[in-house]
Amino acid sequence: MPAILEKRKVLNGRGIVGIWANGTSAGKYFYREKVEGRKAYRFKELPHAKNLDEAESLAADAAIELRDELKDAERLVENYDPMNLVQREEKLLKKKEKLAREQQKKENPKISIEKAMDQWLVEQQRRVDAGTFSQNSYEHKLNCSKHIMDFLKKRKVLLTSQITNTTFDQYPEFRMRQTQRRIVIHRELAVLGEFIKSYLVKHKYIPAHLWLDGQFLPRITVRETDKDANPAINPEDWTTIIDYIREEWRPVAYQKDQFGRRSEKSIYFRNMFWHWLLIAKSTGMSPEEICKMNMASIFISLRFLF
């Protein structure tokens, strides 16, 4: 028997595929499996295989053909009742489907999305411990993952095998009911994309073509006003800011220098910024909205800003 140059286990250890090293079959690929109860093997040549990967993909069909050939002798003496033929065909079909399912499980394993997310976060924590990733960035991903898991649980998508190219289409609408900050949703989608690409696709929990299609995740437009939408300043912080500006920072402009002079430009700027802060505090307008104000935007009333 010629020597085997290279081989690989297939079909969960049921058999192997390989390539002959010498003899008249040198360079040809084959499938081999052990004969039950005997120290012998059955072989099936794979003429269409050009490498081990292609040979592995043809292994399931080769195994079925070997089973068929094994029963040829029995078929010769069997009573050819049409019902027997139907039953045999059904058996063969079930075996073929079983082999296909086993191969699919091997190529695309499934896992709960929650477990996959936890394992990905463990990897991120290891980066933090190694000093290659900041703690704040890790906490940001952890917070984003909570919103992502809430969305998936609401949609009852619990396993990676349930993820399709439309799974996340409604994520922006889901989050817009909880926050109006588009930039936050945009960052969460970025974290979701990293999780899918660097973990789910890498470990074959979802097919790579879903990500490569380019339309897997929805997009949300981030406006310029969204970039200015920082967390609101609470009343205690406003009191601290206003007191400091009024009592310490603003009066400094009126102090004279060593030559007995004071800067009119500094007085103007500090008074302007003081009133800018009062408008921001009293109206809740964003910096961009205040800077776009003109005289037509102002209505005189008897109320004081502060």
Secondary structure, DSSP 8 states (H G I E B T S, - for coil): ---EEEEEEEGGGTEEEEEE-SSTTTT-EEEEEE-TTSS-EEEEE-TT-SSHHHHHHHHHHHHHHHHHHHTHHHHHHS---HHHHHHHHHHHHHHHHHHHHHHHHHHS---BHHHHHHHHHHHHHHHHHHTSS-HHHHHHHHHHHHHHHHHHHHTT--BGGG--TTTTTTHHHHHHTT---HHHHHHHHHHHHHHIIIIIITTTSS-HHHHHTS-SS------HHHHT------HHHHHHHHHHIIIIITGGGGS--TTS---HHHHHHHHHHHHHHHHHHHH---HHHHHT--GGG----S----
